[in-house]
Amino acid sequence: MKIHQLVVKELFQRSSQLWTSVIAVALGIAVMVAVGSITRFSEKAVADALDALGTNILILPKNASVQDYYSADLQQSEMPESYITMLTDSGSLGIDNISAKLSVPIEIRGKKATFTGILPKSEFMATTGGQGALGVLPAMQWTGFPADTAVNPVPKRIIDDLGSDQAVIGSEIGASLKLKKGDFIDVLGKRLRIEAVLSNTGTVDDGRVFARLGTVQQLTGKNALLHSIEITGCNPAALPEVIREINTLLPEARVVTIRHIVGTQQNINAVMRRIAVALLIMMALAGGAAIANFMFANVYERRREIGIFAALGAPAGWIVRLFLIKAAIVGIAGGSLGYIIGTVCAVIFGTKIAGVSVYPVASFIGWSLLIATAVSLVASVIPALRAAVVDPSSIMKEE
Amino acid sequence: MVLKAENITKTFRRRHGAVVALDKVSLEIQEGEFVGVVGPSGSGKSTLLATLGGMNSPDEGVVLWGNQSIYDWNVKKRAQWRGADIGFVFQVFNLIPYLSVYENISVGLALSDKDTKARESIARILDELDLAGQKDHTPAELSVGQQQRVALARALIKKPRFILADEPTGNLDPDTGRGVMNIIKLQHAAGTTVVMITHDRAVAEYAQRTIKIVDGRIDNTV
């Protein structure tokens, strides 16, 4: 009979203790994997946003939170729509594209969504009195799809001409409510016809319903108000000067660059990473303590059995191995289970918590197994050494 | 090979003071002998057996295997010696409860470093001790007589030079006890040295010679 067969037999003999230990390890690993996965994809989303947006400028109400904006631009305060005209009138700012948004939380057939008003080109022209050539597509660039490319899932014409009773919906809304082009949805008492369903972007835009800004303003009672203005396509060299001029022009607004927003998210990600490290330490301590406790109890329960093995000729090293193989099995099982639980949680909750789509990270399998097994082995060394010095002559007595 | 104890003393520290279990005990067991060890409860018989078997180092004196002191060996070498040359049989059987009859015997063989042709050896000993029908049973599913036969099989499977038996019939009824003693007797006849502790005069008569222990000393009046 091989030693590993003996270990497996014994493990299943005391299966409740085994599962308690495995779950203790698995939970610690699961939290680490979940936080790690969400952080990784969140960072990727930030990096993608940075790549796509370059040196854009964001104008928010003075007291709006950048983080709120970044997650779903649902801040509490608004600013006047006249800011758009002021910006386009200024002329000398070097502004190529301006996009305004107003967003409110809504429910469609019980599904939570964000109702976002954008300025289609036709309305933009009316708002600015025909000044400013491009006013809409930047918003859609911000939402994740390019304005005028062959792969654009929403033809530019639709965005240009979005009517007051028309909407474009994000992929998640479309999929969960089984909506397609030509269907109708009721939003805040108004029936809107769906002109397009966007493809998946992995961002909060998947949960949006886009409509004409004027429509959203009217339905929410926020007439001539905005939540944000995005300015894209600025010359990087001119950016500091542009920001200075906007600050002068709109002293009541808050002017930030996308880099600033991305930086905020990166700071949050850094905090998440530190939390993951803290969780790792706590997991190592808590999981290790649970395993050590299990192993000490196991050695105590099995001291007669250990004595029998010693009497039969088992050297101390064999007895240590008996416990360390068991610890390794607990570590591998806990690490595997933890990876699965953590990944499933990250995939399910990633969109809700961080607003990003999360997928399994293959490299975390190795780390999960390595960390769980190492913790389990380290925690079991002292109990195993204690087992190795059990007095074999104790088995001569009846219990 | 001779197993020899020279002036071995063993004292246990207890809450109410020291208890001298063995007091300058000397004895010599020649290979091929069948030695019975008798004496009242608490006289030191089991301590003597554990000390002779390399499981309990004496405070004083030496235990010699041939001309080597077994307690001068390191723990690993002593364990290997036990595994290879000494077969223990206990009053309380000491089987591993979650292993089958086959696996209990297999563990004895695996720890002896004589793990060759294990399957055939185990099958043969199961037949010899009339346990073939119970090979997949756990100890809890066996009668006490069958359990002691499994313990004997575990000790004998590795073909030890010495069998150290601590009251092997102590928990058995007389008929079952006789069956177990017949196995030990056959094993002795096949050349294995036997040192056996017993309370039972009838069982002691299986031995070629008897040593009596009283208060940790050998009583030479026997």
Interface residues (C-beta under 8 A of the other chain):
Chain A: M1 K2 I3 L6 K9 E10 Q13 R304 E305 I308 F309 A310 A311 L312 G313 A314 P315 A316 G317 W318 D391 P392 S393 I395 M396 K397 E398 E399
Chain B: S46 T47 L49 A50 G53 M55 N56 V75 K76 A79 Q80 W81 R82 G83 A84 I86 F88 F90 Q91 V92 N94 I96 P97 Y98 L99 E103 S106 V107 G108 A110 L111 S112 D113 R154 D166
